[in-house]
Amino acid sequence: MMMMMMMMMMMMMMMMMMMMMMMMMMMMMMMMMMMMMMMMMMMMMMMMMMMMMMMMMMMMMMMMMMMMMMMMMMMMMMMMMMMMMMMMMMMMMMMMMMMMMMMMMMMMMMMMMMMMMMMMIWIMMTNIILIILFHIP
């Protein structure tokens, strides 16, 4: 009987130990799993963050490029406008010069005509005076 009891006790103890061990193992496994999951999550988060950062960088770069392009376009437009203005000014100057030249020419012509007329009148007058003087009846 005693032996039987002892055996039973031993068995019980063994069983208990086994159970405990099993439980411990299970707990350990669970912990490991949890850790793994956490690690995975962390990794995923990191990856996401990295991706986001990359996207942001790309966007910034694109924006910068666009701005640069716009600036360049504006500069080009300004240059073109300046050139056009210069051309217009030159044309205007040329026109003015031409007009001035024409006016001068006209004035000269008029002066010449006046001189001619004066000369003619003078000659005529002298002629008349001479005739009157030297043709006394």
BELWO-V453387 format. One record per pair of residues at least 24 apart in sequence whose C-alpha atoms are under 8 Angstrom apart, sorted by the first residue. I is the first residue (numbers start at 0). J is the second residue. Records with the same first field share a line. If there is no record, write none. Layout:
I: J, J
This chain:
none
